[in-house]
Amino acid sequence: MEQHVLDIVEWIRLQPVLGIYVILAIIAYLENVVPPIPGDILIVFGGYLASEQIIGFWWVVYLTTAGSVLGFMTMYYFGYAVGDEIRTQRNRFWFLKFFDAEYLDKAERWMYRWGQGVVLSNRFLAGARSIISIMAGVTRLNPRKTALYATIGALAWNFILIGAGWLIGDNWPVIKNYLNLYGSIIAGVIAIYVLYLGVRYILEKRSVKNTQKKS
């Protein structure tokens, strides 16, 4: 896989500037639709190209964000269209072979409990992005709000990746060793925050009950 990525990188480097923009935007799109595509590391490479002034930093941020959101919303509308058929007729959808059935149920529970918060953080949850976008559609989250939160999350994540590629320059390949770790750390922080919200909600509910009893 690593050699294939390096081959793709070398091919991208040889393209005209407009071609590089288009390729990076398409990669950002496809990463949401075809999960095995190593989109993050290629977007980091876009940051390196920006540091070499081959392409513009903000152009690549905006275009990859647009690709990410378009990909997310493509899968959202797929989930919206198929609904519960995603479980009852699972074999119809070839890409679902990349996901264990339990991830569908887990993502659905997240949606019903945390709603758009899951969409906002989806870019930081490596390995779950596509299934989150699908289940956002299955659970009928508001499409406009979903697009907005998906845009904010994608903009933040792509800025971090492209900024990392810009800062580390020729050493951009080393970032791949930290992407999964970073995603895990972010997921852990989110989990702690969610736990905090849950505990606060329970305490506030108990406080209201105690107040009502006293009155």
C-alpha positions as CSV (number, residue, x, y, z in Angstrom):
1,M,0.0,0.0,0.0
2,E,2.8,2.4,0.9
3,Q,4.5,2.0,-2.5
4,H,1.2,2.6,-4.2
5,V,0.7,5.8,-2.3
6,L,4.2,7.0,-3.2
7,D,3.5,6.2,-6.9
8,I,0.3,8.3,-6.7
9,V,2.1,11.1,-5.0
10,E,4.8,11.2,-7.8
11,W,2.1,11.2,-10.4
12,I,0.2,14.0,-8.8
13,R,3.4,16.1,-8.5
14,L,3.9,15.9,-12.3
15,Q,0.4,17.3,-13.1
16,P,-0.3,20.9,-14.0
17,V,-1.5,23.1,-11.2
18,L,-5.2,23.0,-12.1
19,G,-4.9,19.2,-12.4
20,I,-3.4,19.0,-8.9
21,Y,-6.3,20.9,-7.5
22,V,-8.9,18.7,-9.3
23,I,-7.1,15.5,-8.2
24,L,-6.9,16.5,-4.5
25,A,-10.6,17.5,-4.5
26,I,-11.6,14.2,-6.1
27,I,-9.5,12.3,-3.6
28,A,-11.2,14.1,-0.8
29,Y,-14.5,13.2,-2.3
30,L,-13.7,9.5,-3.0
31,E,-12.3,9.0,0.5
32,N,-15.9,9.4,1.8
33,V,-17.4,7.0,-0.8
34,V,-14.6,4.4,-1.0
35,P,-13.2,4.0,2.5
36,P,-9.9,2.2,1.6
37,I,-8.6,5.3,-0.3
38,P,-5.8,6.8,1.8
39,G,-7.1,10.3,1.4
40,D,-5.6,11.9,4.5
41,I,-2.0,11.2,3.6
42,L,-2.5,12.5,0.1
43,I,-4.1,15.7,1.4
44,V,-1.1,16.2,3.7
45,F,1.0,15.9,0.5
46,G,-1.1,18.8,-0.8
47,G,0.2,20.9,2.1
48,Y,3.7,20.0,1.1
49,L,3.1,21.2,-2.4
50,A,1.6,24.4,-1.0
51,S,4.8,25.0,1.0
52,E,6.8,24.6,-2.2
53,Q,4.5,27.3,-3.7
54,I,3.4,24.8,-6.4
55,I,-0.2,25.3,-5.4
56,G,-2.0,27.8,-3.1
57,F,-2.5,26.9,0.5
58,W,-6.0,28.2,0.9
59,W,-7.1,27.0,-2.5
60,V,-6.2,23.4,-1.5
61,V,-7.9,23.8,1.9
62,Y,-11.2,25.1,0.3
63,L,-11.2,22.6,-2.6
64,T,-10.5,19.5,-0.5
65,T,-13.1,20.7,2.0
66,A,-15.6,21.0,-0.8
67,G,-14.7,17.5,-2.0
68,S,-15.1,16.1,1.5
69,V,-18.5,17.7,2.1
70,L,-19.8,16.6,-1.3
71,G,-18.6,13.0,-0.6
72,F,-20.2,13.1,2.9
73,M,-23.5,14.4,1.5
74,T,-23.5,11.8,-1.3
75,M,-23.4,9.0,1.3
76,Y,-25.9,11.0,3.4
77,Y,-28.5,11.0,0.5
78,F,-27.7,7.3,-0.2
79,G,-28.6,6.5,3.4
80,Y,-31.6,8.8,3.2
81,A,-32.9,6.9,0.1
82,V,-32.3,3.3,1.2
83,G,-33.3,3.7,4.9
84,D,-33.7,0.4,6.7
85,E,-32.9,-1.6,3.5
86,I,-29.3,-1.0,4.5
87,R,-29.8,-3.8,7.1
88,T,-32.4,-6.0,5.5
89,Q,-30.7,-6.0,2.1
90,R,-27.1,-5.5,3.1
91,N,-25.7,-7.8,0.4
92,R,-27.0,-5.4,-2.3
93,F,-24.4,-2.8,-1.3
94,W,-20.9,-3.9,-2.1
95,F,-19.1,-1.2,-0.1
96,L,-20.7,-2.4,3.1
97,K,-18.3,-5.3,3.1
98,F,-15.8,-2.8,4.6
99,F,-18.0,-2.4,7.7
100,D,-19.0,-4.8,10.4
101,A,-22.7,-4.8,11.0
102,E,-22.2,-3.7,14.6
103,Y,-20.8,-0.4,13.3
104,L,-24.1,0.4,11.7
105,D,-26.0,-0.1,14.9
106,K,-23.4,1.9,16.9
107,A,-23.5,4.8,14.4
108,E,-27.3,4.8,14.5
109,R,-27.2,5.0,18.3
110,W,-24.8,7.9,18.1
111,M,-27.1,9.7,15.7
112,Y,-30.2,9.4,17.8
113,R,-28.3,10.4,21.0
114,W,-25.9,13.1,19.8
115,G,-27.2,14.1,16.4
116,Q,-25.2,16.8,14.6
117,G,-22.4,16.5,17.1
118,V,-21.4,13.2,15.5
119,V,-21.5,14.9,12.1
120,L,-19.3,17.7,13.3
121,S,-16.6,15.3,14.7
122,N,-16.8,12.7,11.9
123,R,-13.6,13.8,10.2
124,F,-11.7,13.1,13.4
125,L,-13.1,9.6,13.7
126,A,-10.9,7.7,11.2
127,G,-12.5,4.5,9.9
128,A,-16.1,5.6,10.7
129,R,-16.6,8.6,8.4
130,S,-18.5,6.8,5.6
131,I,-20.7,4.9,8.0
132,I,-21.5,8.1,9.9
133,S,-22.6,9.9,6.7
134,I,-24.8,6.9,5.7
135,M,-26.4,6.7,9.1
136,A,-27.0,10.4,9.2
137,G,-29.2,9.9,6.2
138,V,-30.8,6.7,7.5
139,T,-31.8,8.6,10.7
140,R,-33.1,11.6,8.7
141,L,-30.9,14.3,10.2
142,N,-31.8,17.8,8.8
143,P,-29.9,18.0,5.5
144,R,-29.0,21.7,5.8
145,K,-27.7,21.4,9.3
146,T,-25.9,18.2,8.3
147,A,-24.2,19.9,5.4
148,L,-23.2,22.9,7.6
149,Y,-21.7,20.7,10.4
150,A,-20.0,18.5,7.9
151,T,-18.4,21.6,6.3
152,I,-17.1,22.9,9.7
153,G,-15.6,19.5,10.6
154,A,-14.0,19.0,7.1
155,L,-12.6,22.5,7.1
156,A,-11.0,22.0,10.5
157,W,-9.6,18.6,9.7
158,N,-8.2,19.5,6.2
159,F,-6.7,22.7,7.6
160,I,-4.8,20.6,10.2
161,L,-3.6,18.1,7.6
162,I,-2.6,20.7,5.0
163,G,-1.0,22.8,7.7
164,A,1.0,19.8,8.9
165,G,2.2,19.1,5.3
166,W,3.2,22.8,5.0
167,L,5.2,22.7,8.3
168,I,7.1,19.5,7.8
169,G,7.9,20.0,4.1
170,D,9.9,17.2,2.6
171,N,9.3,15.0,5.6
172,W,5.5,14.9,4.9
173,P,5.4,11.1,4.7
174,V,6.2,10.8,8.5
175,I,2.8,12.3,9.3
176,K,1.1,9.0,8.3
177,N,2.5,7.4,11.4
178,Y,0.6,9.9,13.6
179,L,-2.8,10.2,11.8
180,N,-4.4,7.1,13.4
181,L,-2.9,8.1,16.8
182,Y,-4.2,11.6,16.4
183,G,-7.7,10.3,15.4
184,S,-7.7,8.1,18.5
185,I,-6.8,11.0,20.8
186,I,-9.5,13.2,19.4
187,A,-12.0,10.3,19.7
188,G,-11.0,9.9,23.3
189,V,-11.4,13.6,24.0
190,I,-14.9,13.5,22.4
191,A,-15.8,10.5,24.4
192,I,-14.8,12.2,27.7
193,Y,-16.8,15.3,26.7
194,V,-19.8,13.2,25.9
195,L,-19.5,11.5,29.3
196,Y,-19.2,14.9,31.0
197,L,-22.4,16.0,29.2
198,G,-24.2,12.8,30.3
199,V,-23.2,13.1,33.9
200,R,-24.1,16.8,34.0
201,Y,-27.5,16.0,32.5
202,I,-28.2,13.3,35.2
203,L,-27.1,15.6,38.0
204,E,-29.2,18.5,36.7
205,K,-32.2,16.2,36.4
206,R,-31.8,15.0,39.9
207,S,-31.4,18.5,41.1
208,V,-34.7,19.5,39.5
209,K,-36.5,16.5,41.0
210,N,-35.1,17.3,44.5
211,T,-36.3,20.9,44.1
212,Q,-39.7,19.8,43.0
213,K,-40.0,17.5,46.0
214,K,-39.0,20.2,48.5
215,S,-41.6,22.6,47.0
